[in-house]
Amino acid sequence: MPANLSSTLHPAGGGRRLITTPTGDTGKTVRITARPATIPRDKNVLLGYRSEFDFMKFTDLSVPPELIAALAKQQISDPSPIQIAAIPPLAAGKDAYLRAETGTGKTLAYLLPLFSRIDPAQAATQVVIVAPTHELAIQIHRQSCELALNAACAIRSVLLIGGTATDRQIDKLKTKPHVVVGSPGRIVELIERGKLKTAHIRAVVIDEADRLLNDESLNWIQKIVSAAAPARQLIFASATIEQQTRQVLETLAPGVVMLRAGAAAVNENIEHLYLVCESRDKPDMLRKLLHALDVPRSIVFVHRNDVAEEVASKLTHHKLAVADLNSELSKMDRKRAMDGIRNGTIRIMIASDLAARGLNLPGVTHVFNLDVPTMSKAYLHRVGRTARAGAKGTAVSLVTETEARLI
């Protein structure tokens, strides 16, 4: 830490950190202790606790040997709690809602049992996975392709998202992929045009279900589900579940099994801090924190695109490697931003909740809330970008005196 930026840390019980910036202004940061929520053990909620299932291996979950070998190539040797809870009922073909904090392995929790049930010899689409954003769809598609490659199995996956040439996607569908991953609008478009055949679809996965089972997206989801075979399996995945989502599930999947991993609503590997400053000083305070903490990789959350652009410009002026990931960027600009943070040329990503929902960016050590989220579940999604796969992370919120009283 620079000599002109002093920091005093007190034990968790004291819960406060004082930062004196080079210009002499003082910010007060108070540690927030995240208390785990308690989940009742009722008959329709299956919980997976690491403390209870430490002894379990993928072999105990009847995962095929070739898939276990594929996981080993990715340095994955033990199942996570959500995988322990989800793989058996999903492998049995049950409809299920996978609820677990971000970064706990939900994608593999449904891909593994689905791969074990796909018939590679049948040249037809058997699984459709729907995601709310292009970036999340791309991530799921990559994970599906990597799993198939490492397992040396002939399962083909195709990506269907907007903003790219429809004709090229139609050509890829002619190869009769076993798995289709994409955004709801483009999937529905190709179904209605008769280009995506649905007669043999055995499972439909709705990733980030809390977002897709409401408002305008719900109509697309209902069309996709209706187009699939009557006996199809429905799988939902999300870190949260809203009341509106529960109501939709009563009609869409009345027999759904609720799967919950662990009892903590907040990842206990994340240290939660806030710093009080004037609203106009937030961008400058952020810059000083980034310099002082020497942050390896971070995401900064804002509410509006214009704020993202303004902050990105200020940080770039001070020679910080930053990218602005806002919803108005072109597909190519968004791809360049994502590639930059993945390969390390960009250390700071500025994003809105909409742009970052479901993103899996490896190695994010810090999350900064420049604009404070108005709902606790939005906060949960934001801070879930860090402390993934057992790593440690830090979440820092820059708040005004008024906002601090709401924390």
CORHUVEN-V61430 format. One record per residue. RES is the residue in three letters. PSI is psi in whole degrees, 0 to 359 (* if undefined). OMEGA is omega in degrees with one decimal (NA if undefined). BURIAL is I if it has 9 or more other ideal C-beta (glycine too) atoms within 8 Angstrom, else O. Layout:
RES&PSI&OMEGA&BURIAL ; RES&PSI&OMEGA&BURIAL
//
This chain:
MET&138&-178.8&O ; PRO&148&-177.0&O ; ALA&331&-177.1&O ; ASN&13&176.3&O ; LEU&98&-176.4&I ; SER&152&-179.3&O ; SER&133&177.2&I ; THR&121&-179.5&O ; LEU&133&176.7&O ; HIS&158&179.0&O ; PRO&162&-176.2&O ; ALA&326&-179.7&O ; GLY&321&178.4&O ; GLY&321&171.4&O ; GLY&41&173.8&I ; ARG&148&177.3&I ; ARG&133&177.6&I ; LEU&129&178.5&I ; ILE&123&175.4&I ; THR&116&-175.8&O ; THR&163&-178.9&I ; PRO&333&-177.3&O ; THR&357&176.0&O ; GLY&347&178.6&O ; ASP&149&-173.4&O ; THR&132&175.3&O ; GLY&141&-179.7&I ; LYS&126&-179.5&O ; THR&129&-178.4&I ; VAL&129&179.1&I ; ARG&132&176.1&I ; ILE&123&178.4&I ; THR&118&-179.5&O ; ALA&119&179.6&I ; ARG&129&-178.4&O ; PRO&137&176.3&I ; ALA&153&179.2&O ; THR&128&179.9&O ; ILE&122&180.0&O ; PRO&144&175.9&O ; ARG&91&175.9&O ; ASP&175&-168.5&O ; LYS&337&-177.4&O ; ASN&17&175.2&O ; VAL&115&178.5&I ; LEU&121&-175.7&I ; LEU&142&173.9&I ; GLY&114&-179.8&I ; TYR&130&178.5&I ; ARG&322&-177.5&I ; SER&330&-178.6&O ; GLU&333&-170.0&O ; PHE&26&-179.2&I ; ASP&330&-175.1&O ; PHE&348&-173.5&O ; MET&140&176.5&I ; LYS&170&178.4&O ; PHE&331&177.3&I ; THR&325&178.5&O ; ASP&339&-179.7&O ; LEU&7&179.3&I ; SER&32&173.3&I ; VAL&130&-178.1&I ; PRO&146&-177.3&O ; PRO&323&-178.6&O ; GLU&329&176.7&I ; LEU&325&175.8&I ; ILE&319&177.5&I ; ALA&322&177.8&I ; ALA&320&178.2&I ; LEU&322&179.4&I ; ALA&325&178.4&I ; LYS&340&176.3&O ; GLN&13&-178.7&O ; GLN&35&175.5&O ; ILE&114&-176.2&O ; SER&332&-177.1&O ; ASP&142&178.2&O ; PRO&148&175.9&I ; SER&166&-179.9&I ; PRO&319&-179.2&I ; ILE&329&177.1&I ; GLN&321&177.1&I ; ILE&318&-178.7&I ; ALA&326&-168.6&I ; ALA&324&-171.2&I ; ILE&312&-178.6&I ; PRO&308&-179.7&O ; PRO&326&178.7&I ; LEU&321&177.4&I ; ALA&334&178.0&I ; ALA&359&176.4&O ; GLY&13&-178.1&O ; LYS&148&170.0&I ; ASP&138&-175.6&I ; ALA&153&174.7&I ; TYR&113&-179.1&I ; LEU&113&-178.8&I ; ARG&113&179.5&I ; ALA&154&-178.7&I ; GLU&157&-178.3&I ; THR&140&176.6&I ; GLY&18&-177.5&I ; THR&6&175.7&I ; GLY&29&-179.0&I ; LYS&324&-177.7&I ; THR&312&177.3&I ; LEU&332&179.3&I ; ALA&329&176.0&I ; TYR&332&179.8&I ; LEU&319&-176.9&I ; LEU&308&178.1&I ; PRO&328&178.3&I ; LEU&319&178.2&I ; PHE&324&-179.0&I ; SER&343&-178.3&I ; ARG&348&178.6&I ; ILE&138&175.6&I ; ASP&102&-178.0&O ; PRO&335&-178.2&O ; ALA&341&179.7&O ; GLN&109&-177.7&O ; ALA&78&-178.6&O ; ALA&154&176.9&I ; THR&122&-176.2&I ; GLN&341&-179.6&I ; VAL&134&173.8&I ; VAL&127&178.9&I ; ILE&124&-176.1&I ; VAL&133&179.6&I ; ALA&150&-175.5&I ; PRO&339&-178.5&I ; THR&155&178.1&I ; HIS&318&-177.2&I ; GLU&317&179.4&I ; LEU&319&177.7&I ; ALA&319&178.9&I ; ILE&318&179.0&I ; GLN&314&-179.4&I ; ILE&318&178.7&I ; HIS&315&179.0&I ; ARG&318&-179.1&O ; GLN&323&177.0&I ; SER&315&-179.8&I ; CYS&319&-179.5&I ; GLU&320&179.2&I ; LEU&316&179.3&I ; ALA&318&-179.5&I ; LEU&312&-178.2&O ; ASN&333&178.5&I ; ALA&354&-178.4&I ; ALA&42&177.6&O ; CYS&151&-172.5&O ; ALA&48&177.6&O ; ILE&120&-176.8&I ; ARG&141&179.5&I ; SER&141&179.4&I ; VAL&141&179.7&I ; LEU&128&179.3&I ; LEU&101&179.0&I ; ILE&159&177.5&I ; GLY&169&179.1&O ; GLY&2&176.6&O ; THR&165&-174.9&O ; ALA&122&179.9&O ; THR&323&-177.9&I ; ASP&321&179.0&O ; ARG&323&178.2&O ; GLN&323&176.7&I ; ILE&320&176.8&I ; ASP&320&179.4&O ; LYS&327&178.6&I ; LEU&337&178.0&I ; LYS&343&176.2&O ; THR&358&179.3&O ; LYS&64&-180.0&I ; PRO&149&178.0&I ; HIS&329&-177.0&I ; VAL&133&173.8&I ; VAL&128&177.5&I ; VAL&134&-179.6&I ; GLY&185&177.4&I ; SER&149&-172.9&I ; PRO&319&-178.3&I ; GLY&314&-178.7&O ; ARG&323&178.2&I ; ILE&314&179.1&I ; VAL&318&179.4&I ; GLU&314&-176.7&I ; LEU&332&173.0&I ; ILE&312&-177.3&I ; GLU&333&176.3&O ; ARG&358&178.7&O ; GLY&15&-178.3&O ; LYS&331&175.6&O ; LEU&109&-177.6&I ; LYS&134&-172.2&O ; THR&0&-173.1&I ; ALA&332&-175.1&O ; HIS&14&179.1&I ; ILE&119&-177.7&I ; ARG&337&-176.8&I ; ALA&141&173.8&I ; VAL&125&179.2&I ; VAL&129&176.5&I ; ILE&98&-180.0&I ; ASP&148&-170.6&I ; GLU&52&-174.1&I ; ALA&325&-179.4&I ; ASP&333&-179.4&I ; ARG&326&-174.9&I ; LEU&339&-178.2&I ; LEU&39&176.7&I ; ASN&158&174.0&I ; ASP&227&-171.5&O ; GLU&331&-177.5&O ; SER&332&-175.5&I ; LEU&321&179.8&I ; ASN&318&177.6&O ; TRP&316&-178.6&I ; ILE&317&179.6&I ; GLN&322&178.0&I ; LYS&319&179.3&I ; ILE&315&-180.0&I ; VAL&318&-179.4&I ; SER&330&-178.6&O ; ALA&338&-177.9&O ; ALA&169&178.6&I ; ALA&147&-176.2&I ; PRO&327&-176.7&O ; ALA&18&-176.4&O ; ARG&154&176.3&I ; GLN&140&177.8&I ; LEU&128&179.7&I ; ILE&130&179.6&I ; PHE&141&179.5&I ; ALA&136&179.0&I ; SER&161&174.1&I ; ALA&342&-175.7&I ; THR&173&173.0&I ; ILE&120&179.4&I ; GLU&163&178.9&I ; GLN&322&178.5&O ; GLN&323&178.0&O ; THR&317&178.8&I ; ARG&320&-179.8&I ; GLN&320&177.8&O ; VAL&320&-178.5&I ; LEU&328&-179.8&I ; GLU&329&179.3&O ; THR&316&-174.5&O ; LEU&321&-178.1&I ; ALA&74&-174.2&I ; PRO&335&-179.4&O ; GLY&20&-174.6&O ; VAL&139&175.9&I ; VAL&127&179.7&I ; MET&120&-178.9&I ; LEU&126&-177.6&I ; ARG&129&-179.9&I ; ALA&116&176.1&I ; GLY&175&-177.8&I ; ALA&359&-176.9&O ; ALA&124&177.7&I ; ALA&337&-179.9&O ; VAL&135&178.2&I ; ASN&120&-175.6&I ; GLU&352&177.6&O ; ASN&1&-179.5&O ; ILE&129&172.9&I ; GLU&127&-175.2&O ; HIS&123&-177.9&I ; LEU&156&168.1&I ; TYR&153&-177.4&I ; LEU&129&-176.4&I ; VAL&128&176.9&I ; CYS&170&176.6&I ; GLU&150&-178.0&O ; SER&318&-177.9&O ; ARG&341&-178.1&O ; ASP&356&-174.4&I ; LYS&312&-179.8&I ; PRO&319&-179.2&I ; ASP&322&177.8&O ; MET&322&176.8&I ; LEU&314&179.5&I ; ARG&315&-179.0&I ; LYS&322&178.1&I ; LEU&318&179.8&I ; LEU&319&177.9&I ; HIS&314&-174.5&I ; ALA&319&-177.0&I ; LEU&350&-179.2&O ; ASP&57&-172.3&O ; VAL&123&-179.6&I ; PRO&316&-178.5&O ; ARG&128&-174.0&I ; SER&162&171.8&I ; ILE&132&177.6&I ; VAL&125&-177.5&I ; PHE&134&175.4&I ; VAL&166&-180.0&I ; HIS&322&-168.9&O ; ARG&152&-179.6&O ; ASN&322&-177.8&I ; ASP&326&176.7&O ; VAL&319&178.3&I ; ALA&315&-180.0&I ; GLU&319&-178.9&I ; GLU&314&-178.9&I ; VAL&319&178.9&I ; ALA&319&179.4&I ; SER&317&-178.9&O ; LYS&318&-179.3&I ; LEU&322&177.6&I ; THR&322&178.2&I ; HIS&329&-179.7&O ; HIS&23&171.9&O ; LYS&29&175.3&O ; LEU&136&-179.3&I ; ALA&104&-171.8&O ; VAL&149&174.5&I ; ALA&144&179.3&I ; ASP&114&179.4&I ; LEU&85&178.9&I ; ASN&163&-171.4&I ; SER&348&-178.6&O ; GLU&356&179.1&O ; LEU&152&174.6&I ; SER&162&-179.6&O ; LYS&320&-178.8&I ; MET&319&179.0&O ; ASP&321&178.4&O ; ARG&320&179.3&I ; LYS&318&178.5&O ; ARG&320&179.0&I ; ALA&315&179.7&I ; MET&317&179.7&I ; ASP&322&-178.8&O ; GLY&316&-178.7&I ; ILE&332&178.4&I ; ARG&322&-177.7&O ; ASN&0&172.9&O ; GLY&357&178.7&O ; THR&339&176.0&O ; ILE&128&-177.8&I ; ARG&345&-175.4&I ; ILE&125&176.5&I ; MET&128&176.1&I ; ILE&127&-172.5&I ; ALA&160&171.2&I ; SER&169&177.2&I ; ASP&319&-179.0&I ; LEU&317&-176.5&O ; ALA&329&-171.5&I ; ALA&356&-176.2&I ; ARG&122&175.2&I ; GLY&358&-178.1&I ; LEU&142&175.9&I ; ASN&89&179.4&O ; LEU&116&-176.0&I ; PRO&143&171.2&O ; GLY&15&177.5&O ; VAL&119&-176.7&I ; THR&334&-176.8&I ; HIS&143&169.9&I ; VAL&128&178.3&I ; PHE&129&174.2&I ; ASN&97&176.6&I ; LEU&319&171.2&I ; ASP&126&-175.0&I ; VAL&131&177.2&I ; PRO&147&-177.3&I ; THR&345&-179.4&O ; MET&145&-178.4&O ; SER&327&-179.6&O ; LYS&329&174.5&I ; ALA&321&176.5&I ; TYR&318&179.4&I ; LEU&315&179.2&I ; HIS&321&-178.9&I ; ARG&305&-174.2&I ; VAL&344&177.6&I ; GLY&355&175.7&I ; ARG&342&-178.8&I ; THR&172&178.6&I ; ALA&46&178.9&I ; ARG&153&175.0&I ; ALA&41&175.5&O ; GLY&358&179.7&O ; ALA&167&176.5&O ; LYS&154&179.0&O ; GLY&167&-179.4&I ; THR&135&175.3&I ; ALA&124&-178.4&I ; VAL&125&177.4&I ; SER&129&175.5&I ; LEU&117&-172.0&I ; VAL&152&172.0&I ; THR&172&178.1&I ; GLU&321&179.7&O ; THR&314&-179.7&O ; GLU&326&-178.5&I ; ALA&328&-179.4&I ; ARG&345&-179.4&O ; LEU&348&-176.8&O ; ILE&*&NA&O
//
